[in-house]
Amino acid sequence: MYPCRWRQLGLLIGFLFCGATAYSQRLIQRAETVPAADQWLQPGDRLQVRVQAQPGCQATFFGGKPLLELDPRQAKGQRGVYQGTYVVQPGDTLLSRPITVEVMAPDSTRDTATTRNTVRFLTPDVPQLAVTKGTLAYLNYGLGEDRLGGAKLGYLDSLVVLHLTGRVGNLYRVQLAATQTAWVPQEVVRLLPPGGFIPSSLTGSWSVYGDSLYDYVQVPLDARLPYRSQLLTEPTRLVVDVFGATSNTNWITQRDGLQALGDVHYEQTAPDVFRLVLQLRHEQAWGYRIGYKGNTLAIKIKRPPEKLRLRGLTVAVDAGHGGTNVGATGATGAHEKDITLAIAQRLRQELTQRGAHVVMTRETETTVDNGDRVLRLRQLNPDLLVSIHVNSTGSPSVQGTSTYYRYLAFRPLSVALYEAMRRTGLKGFGNVGSFNFGLNGPTEYPNALVETAFISNAEDEKRLIDPQFQQQVAEQLTKGVEEFLRRTRQRGIRGWLSKKAAEQ
């Protein structure tokens, strides 16, 4: 009899103990770092933690640092939201582990939890370096993200050395200069083992020359340093900032044969930022490419076509989407990939009839990655690119045509194409700049994206699937390219006359 009672008492004690444990575990519903991603932090960075727990408790993290309960008005009406910040100090160490939080209720019941993501404190005395890999590495301005990806600061050659000073998720923070950072995706870099020095270099003396196809600028460096380029207008010029470089340039040799480049000079805009300023002779820039030959920064400037007319011009035509990448779909079931290919094939025919040499990123119903398109175009070296797409939105009343460009110097092409598309009778949706789309990213040639019309609008969709309208679009786009060339000729004549008048 007594053994049974002891057994029952033991079961009751066990139930009460387990119940208390379960209650304590329920004090914390969620603990997370902000941002909620694996992070690398350095001294001066902020470790931020947020906890959702029972209201009215005391909460701490990271060995006793307080977490303050927010007023519900600061937490979208929620109670029991606790937040805390710790500024990483020199000498702090933390090797990629979760952050532990503790919550104590008024009755002294305690609960602990850890964040799902890990945090690592970097040691400034042991710099973390990486090198870019692949042919399409790039830097982003920040951590922003949307359907087009983060806003890109620019592209980089392979084996460029980067000093990493932080991480959030799959993005590493790059220290470009003392006052400037950027972010690089994990997949385009390779981490280097510890022991390397933060990359820096003195610049050598430049060589500026031309051959039968291009003009070139070459600047010797001690390492492959990161850079950023901007193609500016009024006056037309290419500006390149090299991060980590300090001038030891004592002369710039400009040899015979230059056709696209005018005056060139440099500025030391900061102790660790060396700026190349390359004046261009023509009102319309036709593209450039930056890379390295060994540790020599090499800039290749493209010249205008010999004759600014369609005959003899190499025009790239990009039919958006394709294969498994269907794109937008209309109410009738029409697919963007089919419409863009139909228009692109008609556009090729129109351009070819006028003597242009046309290259296509795809000619059939097949899947082609945008990165592969960019690499193919880099090999084909067109004079300009027209990328064809179909727009879509959640509002069926929105309609019209639009064109897109990324670099201000290439806007004239997008404007000419936009005006040509308006002549089809479509409503205007606008001309959009700084567009962060893969096919607008290359700097090697003027390029523009055409969103022909909205497939999500019944009236626009009816037009888009009509072969006669597709033919009309192809004809107008051809006229748009011709108009761009005509305006470029006129701008060149006006620029020449202005220069002559200034000389007199």
C-alpha positions, 0 to 999 in steps of 0.5 A: 500500500505505501509503495503505491502512495509513494509512487503516486506522490512521485508522479505528482511531484514530477508533474508539478516540476514539469509544469513549472519548467513548461511555464518558465519556457513560455516566458519567451516566445521569440529571441532574435538579432536585428537584422535577423541574420548571421552577423559579423561585427567590429568595434563600434558596430551595434549588436541589436537584440529583440525579444518577444516575451511575457509583459512586465518582466526584467530582460537581459542579454549578452551577460547582463546587458538590459533589454527594455520593454517597449511601450506598445505604441512603439511596437505596433500595439504589441506588449512584451516586446523588449529591445537592447543595443550593445556597442562592440568594444575593442577587445571584445571576442565572440566566435560565431555563436547565438546570443543568449537572452534571459527573462525574469518574471515578477515571481522570480521565474526565469527563462532563457533562450538563444537567437537562431542566428549567430554573431561573430566579433571581428578582430581589427588586428587580424583583417579579414580579406577576400578576393572577387571571383567570376566575371560578374562580381559587383558591389552594392551600396547597402543591404536593401533588396527587392525583385531587382536585387540590391542597388549596385555601386558597380561591377569589379574584375576578378581577383580584386582584394577586398577588406571585409569588416562585417557581415549580414546574412549572405552580404559582406561589408567592404571597407573601401576607404576610411569614410566609405563602405559597400556590400558584396554578395557572398557568392562572388568572393572567396575568403582568404586565410588570416595574415594578409595586409589591408590592400593599398597602393601608390599609383605609378605614371600613366600610359594613355594611347589608342589603337585601331579600335579603342583608346586606353588608359593604364595605371600601374598599382601594387594590388588589384584594388576596388574601384567605382566608375561613373559616366557623366555628361555636360561635359561627357567624361568618365570618372573612376575612383580607385579605393586604397590608392594614393598618388605617386603619379609623376607624369601622364604620357598621352601617345598618338592615336587617341580618338575618344579621349580628350584631356585626362587628369587625376585628383586625390579626393581623400588620402585613400581615394584616387580619382581619374578624370577622363574627358571624352571628345564626343557628346554621346559616350559609346561605352567603356570597360574597366579591368586589370592586366596583372596589377595594372588598372586598364580602362578601355574607351569605346569609340563612336561607330564610324558612321552614325547610321543603321547600315553597318551598325551592330545592334543587339536585340534581347528577347526578355525571359524564355524557356522556364522563365515565363515572365508575366502572364495575361488574363488570356494566358498569353506569356511574356516570353512568347511576346518578347520573342515575337517582337524581337524576331520582327525587330531583327528583320526590320533592322537587317533590312536597313543594313544593320548587323543584328545579334540576339541573346536568344532566337528560340524558345529557350532558357537563358540566364541574364548573366549568360546574356551579359557575358555573351554580349560582352563577347559580341561587342554590339554598338548598342542594345535594345532589350524587350519586355512586357510590363505587369502590375497588380492593378488592371487599370494601369497601362502604357509603354515605358523605357528604362536606362541605368546610366545617364549617358545612355538616356538619349537612346531610351528617350528616342525609343520611348518617343517611338513607342508612343507613336504606336498609340500606346499611352505613356507610362514614362522614361525611368532612370537608374534602373537596376536591371541586369541587362542595363548594367553593362557599361560597354555599350549604350543600352535601354530596356523597353517595357512595351505595354502592360499585359495585366491590362486588357486593352494593352494585352489585346494589342500585345498578342496581335501580330500586326501590332507586334510588327508596328512595335518592331517598325517603331523601335527601328525608327527609334534607333535611327532617331537616336543616331540622327540626334547623336550626329546633331549633338556632335555637330553642335558640340564641334561648332561650340568648340570652334566658336570658343577657340576664336 
